[in-house]
Amino acid sequence: MVADSAASKERGLGPMLVIVALLLCVGTPAWVFYRQWADPRTKAGMTEAATAYLDALRDGDLPAAYRWVCASEQEKYPLEQWSRYHDEPDIESYTITDVVIQDLTEAPASYSVDADLRYADGRTQLWHYVLYDESDGWRICYETGISRPPA
């Protein structure tokens, strides 16, 4: 009876190894193909959200910009409070410099857009925007001014 149990365990190991090998051989290329298909679409949505947000800020339309802010930030900061923080110098122009999807090993993927803002007084500032994909599309959740790398 003990020999029967050991033999059945050995027979179960072979098919299990075949299944694992198939998952690795088929699953990895399938994941790579999916990412090549999905990433450009994801980046387009992220760029669209960042552009709409920055256009509204540039145009001085804070309520329109606020509509592009994620729900968790809107819950923390009502429009009036958020507007006081974002009543910045006039934005003359901006350039989106990077759209990043970063896969993290111990956490969900990170989505961000970097933009170089030029203010009416001639100053420039590089900003980093973290985006979340909410049920109604991409939204800006956090923004941080970042230092420029040394030239």
Sequence and secondary structure as in RCSB ss.txt:
>XXXX:A:sequence
MVADSAASKERGLGPMLVIVALLLCVGTPAWVFYRQWADPRTKAGMTEAATAYLDALRDGDLPAAYRWVCASEQE
KYPLEQWSRYHDEPDIESYTITDVVIQDLTEAPASYSVDADLRYADGRTQLWHYVLYDESDGWRICYETGISRPP
A
>XXXX:A:secstr
 HHHHHHHHHHHHHHHHHHHHHHHHHHHHHHHHHHHHHHHHHHHHHHHHHHHHHHHHHTT HHHHHTTB HHHHH
HS HHHHHHHT  S EEEEEEEEEEEE  SSS  EEEEEEEEEETTS EEEEEEEEEEETTEEEEEEEEEE    
 
